[in-house]
Amino acid sequence: MKAFQIPDKYRSSVISKIKTDRKTEDPHGKDYSPSVLDFGRVRFHIARHFGFCFGVENAIEIAYKAINENPKKRIFLLSEMIHNPTVNRELSLHGVKFIQDTDGNNLIDWAELTSDDVVIIPAFGTTIEIENLLNGVGINPYHYNTTCPFVEKVWNKSEELGNNGFTVIIHGKVNHEETRATFSHSTSNAASMVIRDLNEAKMLSQIILGEVPTADFYTLFEGKYSNGFIVEKDLQKIGVVNQTTMLASETEDISALLKKTILQKHGGDNLTNHFANTRDTLCYATNNNQSAALKLMNIKADLAIVVGGYNSSNTSHIVELLEDKFQTYFISDETKLISNESISHFNLSKNREDLTENYLPIKDVIDIAITSGASCPDSTVDNVIKKMVSFF
């Protein structure tokens, strides 16, 4: 795999050594058991796979290339490079300005851009509409394009589905940058819609089977389907793709449910004419990180810590997995470890940061499961470990 040129500040001393040793012992990454870092009073059980993925390192390398190659130009990012506050803050310190927030609201008016400006497309990709807008200004949107190759793979699969007359079902969060981009590319040549989870897939299944009136579709999925979507026509042939940071297992469950639905409606002899196999669009990094998190759940730990940006989709799904087994604390960096008694952490269910006291149990040896999202630098995980050890 390509070695990317990213700033040394994102590298680490502790985690890099662990990852190097594991790669030597298990070069194909098939052993998902965690590594153990033992400091006597506190033991860390570190997930086999976590941290920067191929797409994130590629994006960071291109962003810093844009900065270094254009010292006298204004440089803009369409939105956050990735969902990590440390990385985005560092880019801001280099003078990079953000055109939109993560919800697509403009922070800078498009009219302010000129053909002399540099615009970086983030790892999530962008919509065809924004690509055309930049071209209209005279800015080449593809010169510093950091779109993750696995996101582009989803776009290619969507195009293939459309060319074969299939409707594209996107498993994702409708307001997420990546899903907005995928939806835009998909709708250019295929009827498309977005479903959030298995519950919405079940509602769609009921509509396909005629158990729920067709007219209800337009209410239940308002704002989530392409213009001119006709239920009777556009739900005859379907294929499922996903926002690459979603739970891979949920995408598979959704695909299996809709496949069963199509089988019930059209019969086995006609299945391939009505349901497309799209399993090859799942992101390997998302799969590996989630599988490693599941393996963490086999250990006996007193608590779990997940490090990453609070608006990071892939990180939040890892938190959701670990919360089924452990008291889990979702933190952005080591500053959230206030002391050995207090921790500030993000509460997913309440969408807010909470302060918890007495989060560490009173015992001779404390076991902590730890991992991070795909957009979190290893150096940040290093700092969390070092801060926690300092308490002992």
Order of alpha helices (4+ residues) and beta strands (2+ residues): alpha-beta-beta-alpha-beta-alpha-beta-beta-alpha-alpha-beta-alpha-beta-alpha-alpha-alpha-beta-alpha-alpha-beta-alpha-beta-alpha-beta-beta-beta-beta-alpha
